[in-house]
């Protein structure tokens, strides 16, 4: 018997309906289910109530009902516990999610029969050093962003890798991304798509002011240091686009691979290339291979 925790973004249409169906399917198959207190009350099932902070001690798997943003938040919340996460896509793109609302029974059967595999995705940790003191920090599954405000002039980032000078980037900012985040903000700024299991860090300029500023793929065992400089004060650091901290001129942002990982449940019969085709390019017919 598996014990499964379910976290729901209840702002999504049909989220409550899908939750009820999932709980029914899981319990019919003998699984133990926990849901957050608000959802348990909504279902009139207080016997299922457990705060998400306690999932790490009580569950073997976590189902996330929502979009990519919901899953990113759960990944940070569970970082360090190694609990596999299965995303059910209730959003738009759903690149991180593996299951769809129209195939709940199939998803439950796959999970309970063990017909899946685990992808371990590296995470980043960042800290803001101000005059020799760390004043902010956080952990990300997708990316760390350093950017100017909407109406500010450009910012400048002087970048070092393990003390070696990489270059100075002028523009709207910089993105430091994981391979997971290579299909998110970094991609929209011209960064490459990276196979999820490749150990690396991506450095992607945001609207660079020079033609020679290009994305870089850097080793995962290095530490990036970025010193920011501007003629204004409207600059900030963001974590997965969800958490933000105000920066000051001459702050140094250090980014390195975290000791924590995110474990994502993936279907055995589906490849990363298939996900890229479906989610980013739209479903396409397979092109016959021509020999010779």
ABEGO torsion letter per residue (X at the ends): XBBBBBBBBAABBGAAAAAAAAAAAAAAAGBBBBBBAAAAAAAGBAAABBBAAAAAAABABBBBBEBAAAAAAAAAAABGAGBBBBBBBABAAGAABABBAAAAAAAAAAAAAGBBBBBBBBBBBBBBBBGGBBABBEBBAABBBBBBBAABBBBBBBBBBGGBBAEBBBEAEBBBBBAAAAABAAAAAGBBBBBAABBBBBBBBBGBABAABBBBBBBAABBBBBBBBBABABBBBBBGGABBBBBBBGBBBBBBBBABBBBBBBBAABBAAAAAAAAAAEBBBBBBBBBX
